[in-house]
């Protein structure tokens, strides 16, 4: 029997050495309680994440973004990036720094977890990642 993870419309490759880079909740318009405190911290770590992403890309490791859909079930990742860009300031700088590759993947999560009730098991199966 064929393994369904061998070929899918989502991806036709496997993660090198079983790795993917998972970036959680970094691309946002930051419109929620405590946004300023969290946004300032996110802006501090964004350059480090960007550098890690560049290193991963060099190794052929794909990036998966997991973001809250903020109750907008018809939203998509491009809409989240555009919302960050409209917000301007640190939200726009973070989005521009981190989102750059057409070969990246994304999933929108319904609540707090990038793993519970999301498509992350699909990514796990596609990439057969271990870490």
DSSP file (Angstrom, degrees, kcal/mol; ACC not computed):
  #  RESIDUE AA STRUCTURE BP1 BP2  ACC     N-H-->O    O-->H-N    N-H-->O    O-->H-N    TCO  KAPPA ALPHA  PHI   PSI    X-CA   Y-CA   Z-CA
    1    1 A X              0   0    0      0, 0.0     2,-0.2     0, 0.0     0, 0.0   0.000 360.0 360.0 360.0 137.5    0.0    0.0    0.0
    2    2 A X        -     0   0    0      1,-0.1     2,-0.5     2,-0.0     3,-0.0  -0.461 360.0-120.0 -72.8 141.6    1.3    3.5   -0.9
    3    3 A X    >   -     0   0    0     -2,-0.2     3,-2.1     1,-0.1     4,-0.4  -0.724  16.0-142.8 -78.5 122.9    2.1    5.8    2.0
    4    4 A X  T 3  S+     0   0    0     -2,-0.5     3,-0.4     1,-0.3    -1,-0.1   0.718  98.6  63.7 -63.3 -19.2   -0.1    8.9    1.5
    5    5 A X  T 3  S+     0   0    0      1,-0.2    -1,-0.3   120,-0.1     3,-0.2   0.621  83.7  78.2 -77.7 -12.1    2.8   11.1    2.7
    6    6 A X  S <  S+     0   0    0     -3,-2.1     2,-0.4     1,-0.3    -1,-0.2   0.902 110.3   9.3 -65.6 -40.4    4.9   10.1   -0.3
    7    7 A X  S    S+     0   0    0     -4,-0.4     2,-0.3    -3,-0.4    -1,-0.3  -0.973  73.8 152.3-142.9 126.0    3.0   12.5   -2.7
    8    8 A X        -     0   0    0      3,-1.0     3,-0.1    -2,-0.4    -3,-0.0  -0.942  53.7-112.0-142.2 163.7    0.5   15.2   -1.8
    9    9 A X  S    S+     0   0    0     -2,-0.3     3,-0.1     1,-0.2    -1,-0.0   0.714 113.8  61.9 -69.0 -18.3   -0.6   18.4   -3.3
   10   10 A X  S    S-     0   0    0      1,-0.3     2,-0.3   112,-0.0    -1,-0.2   0.906 122.5 -14.3 -75.2 -41.3    0.9   20.2   -0.4
   11   11 A X        -     0   0    0     -3,-0.1    -3,-1.0    -6,-0.0    -1,-0.3  -0.973  42.4-161.1-162.1 144.2    4.5   19.1   -0.9
   12   12 A X  S    S+     0   0    0     -2,-0.3     2,-0.3    -5,-0.2    -3,-0.0   0.101  74.3  67.9-116.4  21.5    6.3   16.5   -3.0
   13   13 A X  S    S-     0   0    0      3,-0.0     2,-0.3     0, 0.0    -2,-0.0  -0.828  73.3-123.7-130.9 172.0    9.6   16.5   -1.0
   14   14 A X        -     0   0    0     -2,-0.3     2,-0.2   114,-0.0   113,-0.2  -0.870  34.7 -97.8-117.0 153.2   10.7   15.5    2.4
   15   15 A X    >   -     0   0    0    112,-0.6     3,-2.3    -2,-0.3    46,-0.1  -0.492  46.1-105.4 -69.7 130.9   12.4   17.6    5.0
   16   16 A X  G >  S-     0   0    0     44,-0.5     3,-1.9     1,-0.3    -1,-0.1  -0.351 101.6  -6.6 -57.3 131.5   16.1   17.1    5.1
   17   17 A X  G 3  S-     0   0    0      1,-0.3    -1,-0.3    -2,-0.1   113,-0.2   0.643 125.6 -71.2  54.7  17.0   17.1   15.0    8.0
   18   18 A X  G <  S+     0   0    0     -3,-2.3   112,-2.5     1,-0.2   113,-1.4   0.753  97.7 135.2  78.1  24.5   13.5   15.2    9.2
   19   19 A X    <   +     0   0    0     -3,-1.9    43,-0.5   110,-0.2     2,-0.3  -0.818  27.4 172.2-110.9 146.8   13.6   18.9   10.2
   20   20 A X        -     0   0    0     -2,-0.3     2,-0.6    41,-0.1    43,-0.2  -0.966  32.1-124.9-136.9 153.5   11.3   21.8    9.6
   21   21 A X  E     -a   63   0A   0     41,-2.7    43,-3.1    -2,-0.3     2,-0.6  -0.897  25.4-160.0 -97.1 119.3   11.5   25.3   11.1
   22   22 A X  E     -a   64   0A   0     -2,-0.6     2,-0.6    41,-0.2    43,-0.2  -0.896   6.0-169.5-104.5 116.9    8.2   26.1   12.9
   23   23 A X  E     -a   65   0A   0     41,-2.7    43,-2.8    -2,-0.6     2,-0.5  -0.933  11.4-161.0-108.4 117.1    7.6   29.9   13.5
   24   24 A X  E     -a   66   0A   0     -2,-0.6    43,-0.2    41,-0.2    41,-0.1  -0.869  58.3 -21.6-109.9 125.7    4.7   30.4   15.8
   25   25 A X  S    S+     0   0    0     41,-3.1    -1,-0.2    -2,-0.5    42,-0.1   0.748  91.0 119.7  57.9  32.7    2.7   33.7   16.1
   26   26 A X        +     0   0    0     40,-0.2     2,-0.7    -3,-0.2    -1,-0.1   0.668  59.9  66.6 -98.8 -18.4    5.3   36.0   14.8
   27   27 A X  S    S+     0   0    0     39,-0.1     2,-0.3    -4,-0.1    -1,-0.1  -0.911  73.9 117.6-106.8 115.4    3.4   37.4   11.8
   28   28 A X  S    S-     0   0    0     -2,-0.7    67,-0.2    63,-0.2    66,-0.1  -0.980  72.7-117.4-164.9 163.0    0.4   39.5   13.1
   29   29 A X        -     0   0    0     -2,-0.3    62,-0.1     2,-0.1     3,-0.1   0.472  51.2-134.5 -87.8  -3.8   -1.1   42.9   13.2
   30   30 A X        +     0   0    0      1,-0.2     2,-0.9    61,-0.1     9,-0.1   0.863  50.2 152.9  56.5  42.5   -0.6   42.6   16.9
   31   31 A X        +     0   0    0      4,-0.1     2,-0.3     3,-0.0    -1,-0.2  -0.701  35.5  87.7-104.8  79.4   -4.1   43.9   17.7
   32   32 A X  S >  S-     0   0    0     -2,-0.9     3,-1.5    -3,-0.1     4,-0.2  -0.961  86.9 -58.5-161.4 167.8   -4.9   42.3   21.0
   33   33 A X  T 3  S+     0   0    0     -2,-0.3    -2,-0.0     1,-0.3    -3,-0.0  -0.240 122.4  15.6 -56.5 143.6   -4.5   42.9   24.8
   34   34 A X  T 3> S+     0   0    0      3,-0.1     4,-2.2     1,-0.1     5,-0.3   0.658  84.3 142.4  66.8  18.7   -0.8   43.4   25.9
   35   35 A X  H <>  +     0   0    0     -3,-1.5     4,-3.4     1,-0.2     5,-0.3   0.897  63.7  52.9 -57.8 -43.9    0.1   43.9   22.2
   36   36 A X  H  > S+     0   0    0      1,-0.2     4,-2.1     2,-0.2    -1,-0.2   0.910 110.3  46.7 -63.3 -42.3    2.7   46.6   22.9
   37   37 A X  H  > S+     0   0    0      2,-0.2     4,-1.4     1,-0.2    -1,-0.2   0.941 118.9  40.8 -63.4 -46.6    4.6   44.6   25.4
   38   38 A X  H  X S+     0   0    0     -4,-2.2     4,-2.6     1,-0.2    -2,-0.2   0.878 112.7  54.8 -70.1 -37.7    4.6   41.5   23.3
   39   39 A X  H  X S+     0   0    0     -4,-3.4     4,-2.3    -5,-0.3    -1,-0.2   0.900 106.5  50.8 -64.3 -40.9    5.3   43.4   20.1
   40   40 A X  H  X S+     0   0    0     -4,-2.1     4,-1.1    -5,-0.3    -1,-0.2   0.891 112.9  46.4 -65.0 -37.3    8.4   45.0   21.5
   41   41 A X  H  X S+     0   0    0     -4,-1.4     4,-1.7     2,-0.2    -2,-0.2   0.898 111.2  52.1 -68.9 -40.3    9.7   41.6   22.6
   42   42 A X  H  X S+     0   0    0     -4,-2.6     4,-1.9     1,-0.2    -2,-0.2   0.887 106.1  54.1 -63.1 -38.8    8.9   40.1   19.2
   43   43 A X  H  X S+     0   0    0     -4,-2.3     4,-0.6     1,-0.2    -1,-0.2   0.831 106.3  53.6 -66.2 -30.0   10.8   42.8   17.4
   44   44 A X  H  < S+     0   0    0     -4,-1.1     4,-0.3    -3,-0.2     3,-0.3   0.905 116.3  36.4 -69.1 -41.8   13.9   42.0   19.5
   45   45 A X  H >X S+     0   0    0     -4,-1.7     4,-2.1     1,-0.2     3,-0.6   0.672  95.2  85.7 -88.4 -15.7   13.9   38.3   18.6
   46   46 A X  H 3X S+     0   0    0     -4,-1.9     4,-2.8     1,-0.2     5,-0.2   0.877  86.3  53.6 -56.0 -42.9   12.7   38.6   15.0
   47   47 A X  H 3X S+     0   0    0     -4,-0.6     4,-2.1    -3,-0.3    -1,-0.2   0.878 109.3  49.6 -61.5 -34.4   16.3   39.3   13.6
   48   48 A X  H <> S+     0   0    0     -3,-0.6     4,-2.3    -4,-0.3    -1,-0.2   0.900 111.8  47.6 -68.8 -40.3   17.5   36.1   15.3
   49   49 A X  H  X S+     0   0    0     -4,-2.1     4,-2.6     2,-0.2    -2,-0.2   0.910 110.5  52.9 -65.4 -41.1   14.6   34.1   13.8
   50   50 A X  H  X S+     0   0    0     -4,-2.8     4,-2.1    -5,-0.2    -2,-0.2   0.906 109.8  48.0 -60.2 -42.5   15.3   35.6   10.4
   51   51 A X  H  X S+     0   0    0     -4,-2.1     4,-2.2     2,-0.2    -1,-0.2   0.914 111.3  50.2 -65.3 -43.1   18.9   34.5   10.6
   52   52 A X  H  X S+     0   0    0     -4,-2.3     4,-2.6     1,-0.2    -2,-0.2   0.908 109.0  52.6 -60.6 -41.6   17.9   31.0   11.7
   53   53 A X  H  X S+     0   0    0     -4,-2.6     4,-2.8     2,-0.2    -1,-0.2   0.904 107.9  50.8 -61.7 -41.8   15.5   30.9    8.8
   54   54 A X  H  X S+     0   0    0     -4,-2.1     4,-2.1     2,-0.2    -1,-0.2   0.913 111.1  48.4 -61.9 -42.8   18.3   31.8    6.4
   55   55 A X  H  X S+     0   0    0     -4,-2.2     4,-1.3     2,-0.2    -2,-0.2   0.910 112.3  49.0 -63.8 -41.7   20.5   29.1    7.8
   56   56 A X  H  <>S+     0   0    0     -4,-2.6     5,-2.9     1,-0.2     4,-0.4   0.920 108.8  52.7 -63.9 -43.4   17.7   26.6    7.5
   57   57 A X  H ><5S+     0   0    0     -4,-2.8     3,-1.5     1,-0.2    -1,-0.2   0.905 105.3  55.3 -59.3 -41.6   17.0   27.6    3.9
   58   58 A X  H 3<5S+     0   0    0     -4,-2.1    -1,-0.2     1,-0.3    -2,-0.2   0.844 110.0  46.8 -58.8 -34.3   20.7   27.1    3.0
   59   59 A X  T 3<5S-     0   0    0     -4,-1.3    -1,-0.3    -3,-0.4    -2,-0.2   0.433 121.5-108.0 -87.7  -0.7   20.3   23.5    4.4
   60   60 A X  T < 5 +     0   0    0     -3,-1.5     2,-0.5    -4,-0.4   -44,-0.5   0.621  69.5 147.8  83.8  13.0   17.1   22.9    2.4
   61   61 A X      < -     0   0    0     -5,-2.9    -1,-0.3    -6,-0.2   -41,-0.1  -0.723  40.5-136.7 -87.2 126.2   15.0   23.1    5.6
   62   62 A X        -     0   0    0     -2,-0.5   -41,-2.7   -43,-0.5     2,-0.4  -0.389   9.6-127.8 -81.1 157.7   11.5   24.5    4.9
   63   63 A X  E     -a   21   0A   0    -43,-0.2    42,-3.0    40,-0.1     2,-0.5  -0.885  16.1-166.0-107.0 136.8    9.7   27.0    7.1
   64   64 A X  E     -ab  22 105A   0    -43,-3.1   -41,-2.7    -2,-0.4     2,-0.5  -0.991   8.7-154.6-120.4 122.6    6.2   26.5    8.5
   65   65 A X  E     -ab  23 106A   0     40,-2.7    42,-2.5    -2,-0.5     2,-0.5  -0.834   5.4-165.4 -95.1 131.8    4.4   29.5    9.9
   66   66 A X  E     +ab  24 107A   0    -43,-2.8   -41,-3.1    -2,-0.5     2,-0.3  -0.978  18.8 169.3-117.2 119.5    1.6   28.8   12.5
   67   67 A X  E     - b   0 108A   0     40,-2.1    42,-3.2    -2,-0.5     2,-0.2  -0.944  38.3-107.2-133.0 150.8   -0.6   31.8   13.2
   68   68 A X  E     - b   0 109A   0     -2,-0.3    42,-0.2    40,-0.2    44,-0.1  -0.534  19.9-146.1 -69.7 136.6   -3.8   32.5   15.0
   69   69 A X    >   -     0   0    0     40,-1.8     3,-2.3    -2,-0.2     6,-0.1   0.489  27.3-135.5 -84.0  -1.3   -6.7   33.2   12.6
   70   70 A X  T 3   -     0   0    0      1,-0.3     3,-0.1    39,-0.3    40,-0.1   0.818  65.8 -57.9  51.0  38.0   -8.1   35.7   15.1
   71   71 A X  T 3  S+     0   0    0      1,-0.2     2,-1.0    39,-0.2    -1,-0.3   0.534 109.9 122.6  75.9   5.8  -11.6   34.3   14.5
   72   72 A X    X   +     0   0    0     -3,-2.3     3,-1.9     1,-0.2    -1,-0.2  -0.765  35.1 178.5-102.1  88.4  -11.5   35.0   10.8
   73   73 A X  T 3  S+     0   0    0     -2,-1.0    -1,-0.2     1,-0.3    -3,-0.1   0.638  79.0  53.8 -70.0 -13.5  -12.1   31.6    9.3
   74   74 A X  T 3  S+     0   0    0     -5,-0.1    -1,-0.3    -3,-0.1     2,-0.1   0.322  88.1 106.6 -99.9   7.8  -12.0   32.9    5.8
   75   75 A X    <   -     0   0    0     -3,-1.9     2,-0.3    -6,-0.1    33,-0.1  -0.356  51.3-161.5 -79.0 165.0   -8.6   34.6    6.3
   76   76 A X     >  -     0   0    0     -2,-0.1     4,-1.7     1,-0.0     3,-0.3  -0.879  36.7 -96.1-138.5 173.3   -5.4   33.3    4.8
   77   77 A X  H  > S+     0   0    0     -2,-0.3     4,-2.4     1,-0.2     5,-0.2   0.877 122.0  55.9 -63.4 -37.6   -1.7   33.8    5.5
   78   78 A X  H  > S+     0   0    0      1,-0.2     4,-2.6     2,-0.2    -1,-0.2   0.895 106.3  52.0 -60.2 -38.8   -1.4   36.5    2.8
   79   79 A X  H  > S+     0   0    0     -3,-0.3     4,-2.2     2,-0.2    -1,-0.2   0.872 108.3  51.1 -64.9 -36.8   -4.2   38.4    4.5
   80   80 A X  H  X S+     0   0    0     -4,-1.7     4,-2.0     2,-0.2    -2,-0.2   0.916 110.9  48.0 -66.0 -42.5   -2.4   38.2    7.8
   81   81 A X  H  X S+     0   0    0     -4,-2.4     4,-2.3     1,-0.2    -2,-0.2   0.925 111.8  49.9 -62.8 -44.5    0.8   39.5    6.2
   82   82 A X  H  X S+     0   0    0     -4,-2.6     4,-2.4     1,-0.2    -1,-0.2   0.875 108.3  53.3 -62.3 -37.6   -1.1   42.3    4.6
   83   83 A X  H  X S+     0   0    0     -4,-2.2     4,-1.9     2,-0.2    -1,-0.2   0.898 109.3  48.7 -63.7 -41.0   -2.7   43.2    7.9
   84   84 A X  H  X S+     0   0    0     -4,-2.0     4,-1.4     2,-0.2    -2,-0.2   0.898 111.1  50.4 -64.2 -40.7    0.7   43.4    9.5
   85   85 A X  H  < S+     0   0    0     -4,-2.3    -2,-0.2     1,-0.2    -1,-0.2   0.889 109.4  50.5 -66.5 -38.6    1.9   45.6    6.7
   86   86 A X  H  < S+     0   0    0     -4,-2.4    -1,-0.2     1,-0.2    -2,-0.2   0.866 105.2  57.7 -65.5 -35.6   -1.1   48.0    7.0
   87   87 A X  H  < S-     0   0    0     -4,-1.9    -1,-0.2    -5,-0.2    -2,-0.2   0.868  94.7-169.7 -62.5 -35.3   -0.4   48.2   10.8
   88   88 A X    >X  +     0   0    0     -4,-1.4     4,-1.1     1,-0.2     3,-0.8  -0.233  42.1  64.1  76.4-170.0    3.0   49.5   10.0
   89   89 A X  H 3> S-     0   0    0      1,-0.2     4,-2.3     2,-0.2    -1,-0.2  -0.177 117.9 -10.4  57.2-140.0    5.8   50.0   12.5
   90   90 A X  H 3> S+     0   0    0      1,-0.2     4,-2.7     2,-0.2    -1,-0.2   0.853 134.8  58.1 -63.4 -36.8    7.2   47.0   14.3
   91   91 A X  H <> S+     0   0    0     -3,-0.8     4,-2.1     1,-0.2   -63,-0.2   0.922 110.6  43.4 -60.0 -43.9    4.4   44.7   12.9
   92   92 A X  H  X S+     0   0    0     -4,-1.1     4,-2.7     2,-0.2     5,-0.2   0.907 112.8  52.0 -68.1 -42.4    5.4   45.5    9.4
   93   93 A X  H  X S+     0   0    0     -4,-2.3     4,-2.0     2,-0.2    -2,-0.2   0.913 110.9  47.8 -61.9 -42.2    9.1   45.2   10.0
   94   94 A X  H  X S+     0   0    0     -4,-2.7     4,-2.3     2,-0.2     5,-0.3   0.943 113.0  47.9 -63.9 -47.8    8.7   41.8   11.6
   95   95 A X  H  X S+     0   0    0     -4,-2.1     4,-2.5    -5,-0.2    -2,-0.2   0.924 113.4  47.4 -59.9 -45.1    6.5   40.5    8.7
   96   96 A X  H  < S+     0   0    0     -4,-2.7    -1,-0.2     1,-0.2    -2,-0.2   0.841 113.4  49.5 -65.6 -32.9    8.9   41.9    6.1
   97   97 A X  H  < S+     0   0    0     -4,-2.0    -1,-0.2    -5,-0.2    -2,-0.2   0.874 121.4  30.9 -72.8 -37.9   11.9   40.3    7.9
   98   98 A X  H  < S+     0   0    0     -4,-2.3     2,-0.8    -5,-0.1     3,-0.3   0.803 106.7  67.0 -96.2 -31.9   10.4   36.9    8.3
   99   99 A X     <  +     0   0    0     -4,-2.5    -1,-0.1    -5,-0.3     3,-0.1  -0.810  57.4 116.4-100.3 109.9    8.1   36.3    5.4
  100  100 A X        +     0   0    0     -2,-0.8     2,-0.5     1,-0.2    -1,-0.2   0.527  46.2  83.8-145.4 -15.8   10.1   36.0    2.2
  101  101 A X    >   -     0   0    0     -3,-0.3     3,-1.4     1,-0.1    -1,-0.2  -0.850  50.9-156.6-111.7 130.1    9.9   32.6    0.5
  102  102 A X  T 3  S+     0   0    0     -2,-0.5    -1,-0.1     1,-0.2    -3,-0.0   0.721  97.8  63.2 -66.7 -20.3    7.2   31.3   -1.8
  103  103 A X  T 3  S+     0   0    0      2,-0.1    -1,-0.2    -3,-0.0   -40,-0.1   0.420  81.3 105.9 -88.2   3.1    8.3   27.8   -0.8
  104  104 A X    <   -     0   0    0     -3,-1.4     2,-0.3   -42,-0.1   -40,-0.2  -0.396  61.0-141.5 -75.6 160.2    7.3   28.4    2.9
  105  105 A X  E     -b   64   0A   0    -42,-3.0   -40,-2.7    -2,-0.1     2,-0.3  -0.819  15.0-167.5-119.1 160.9    4.2   26.8    4.3
  106  106 A X  E     -b   65   0A   0     -2,-0.3     2,-0.3   -42,-0.3   -40,-0.2  -0.977  10.0-167.2-144.8 157.6    1.6   28.1    6.7
  107  107 A X  E     -b   66   0A   0    -42,-2.5   -40,-2.1    -2,-0.3     2,-0.5  -0.987  18.0-138.1-142.5 143.3   -1.2   26.9    8.9
  108  108 A X  E     -b   67   0A   0     -2,-0.3     2,-0.3   -42,-0.2   -40,-0.2  -0.881  20.6-150.2-101.5 128.6   -3.8   28.9   10.7
  109  109 A X  E     -b   68   0A   0    -42,-3.2   -40,-1.8    -2,-0.5   -39,-0.3  -0.770  11.5-140.4-103.3 144.3   -4.6   27.7   14.2
  110  110 A X  S    S-     0   0    0      7,-0.3   -39,-0.2    -2,-0.3    -1,-0.1   0.763  78.8 -18.1 -74.9 -24.9   -8.0   28.1   15.8
  111  111 A X  S    S-     0   0    0      2,-0.4    -2,-0.1     5,-0.3   -41,-0.1  -0.203 109.1 -30.2-146.1-123.1   -6.7   28.9   19.3
  112  112 A X  S    S+     0   0    0     -2,-0.1     2,-0.4   -44,-0.1   -44,-0.1   0.694 104.3  73.1 -89.7 -21.9   -3.6   28.6   21.3
  113  113 A X        -     0   0    0      3,-0.2    -2,-0.4     1,-0.1    -3,-0.2  -0.782  53.8-159.1-107.7 139.0   -1.9   25.5   19.9
  114  114 A X  S    S+     0   0    0     -2,-0.4     6,-0.3     1,-0.1    -1,-0.1   0.465 100.3  39.9 -82.6  -2.8   -0.1   25.0   16.7
  115  115 A X  S >  S+     0   0    0      5,-0.1     3,-0.7     4,-0.1     2,-0.5   0.720  93.8  82.3-117.6 -33.3   -0.6   21.3   17.1
  116  116 A X  T 3  S-     0   0    0      1,-0.2    -6,-0.3     4,-0.1    -5,-0.3  -0.677 113.3 -11.2 -84.4 123.9   -4.2   20.7   18.5
  117  117 A X  T 3  S+     0   0    0     -2,-0.5    -7,-0.3     1,-0.2    -1,-0.2   0.837 111.2 109.3  59.6  38.4   -6.9   20.8   15.9
  118  118 A X  S X  S-     0   0    0     -3,-0.7     3,-0.6    -9,-0.1    -1,-0.2  -0.718  85.3 -99.7-127.8-178.3   -4.7   22.1   13.1
  119  119 A X  T >> S+     0   0    0     -2,-0.2     4,-1.5   -11,-0.2     3,-1.3   0.348  88.1 109.5 -83.7   6.6   -3.2   20.7    9.9
  120  120 A X  H 3> S+     0   0    0     -6,-0.3     4,-2.6     1,-0.3    -1,-0.2   0.838  70.8  59.6 -57.3 -34.3    0.2   20.2   11.7
  121  121 A X  H <> S+     0   0    0     -3,-0.6     4,-2.4    -6,-0.2    -1,-0.3   0.867 102.8  54.7 -60.7 -31.3   -0.3   16.4   11.6
  122  122 A X  H <> S+     0   0    0     -3,-1.3     4,-2.7     2,-0.2    -1,-0.2   0.931 108.6  46.8 -63.8 -44.2   -0.4   16.7    7.8
  123  123 A X  H  X S+     0   0    0     -4,-1.5     4,-2.8     1,-0.2     5,-0.4   0.901 110.3  53.8 -63.7 -39.6    2.9   18.5    7.8
  124  124 A X  H  X>S+     0   0    0     -4,-2.6     4,-2.0     1,-0.2     5,-0.6   0.929 112.6  43.5 -60.5 -43.6    4.3   15.9   10.1
  125  125 A X  H  <5S+     0   0    0     -4,-2.4    -2,-0.2     2,-0.2    -1,-0.2   0.890 114.4  49.4 -69.3 -39.4    3.3   13.2    7.7
  126  126 A X  H  <5S+     0   0    0     -4,-2.7    -2,-0.2     1,-0.2    -1,-0.2   0.938 124.8  28.2 -65.0 -46.7    4.4   15.0    4.6
  127  127 A X  H  <5S-     0   0    0     -4,-2.8  -112,-0.6    -5,-0.2    -2,-0.2   0.666  88.4-144.1 -91.2 -16.7    7.8   15.8    6.0
  128  128 A X  T  <5 -     0   0    0     -4,-2.0    -3,-0.2    -5,-0.4     2,-0.2   0.914  36.7-179.9  50.6  43.1    8.3   12.9    8.3
  129  129 A X      < -     0   0    0     -5,-0.6  -110,-0.2    -6,-0.3    -1,-0.2  -0.457  28.3-171.8 -79.9 150.7   10.0   15.3   10.6
  130  130 A X              0   0    0   -112,-2.5  -111,-0.2  -113,-0.2    -1,-0.1   0.600 360.0 360.0-109.4 -21.3   11.4   14.2   13.9
  131  131 A X              0   0    0   -113,-1.4  -112,-0.2     0, 0.0  -113,-0.1   0.331 360.0 360.0-138.3 360.0   12.4   17.6   15.4
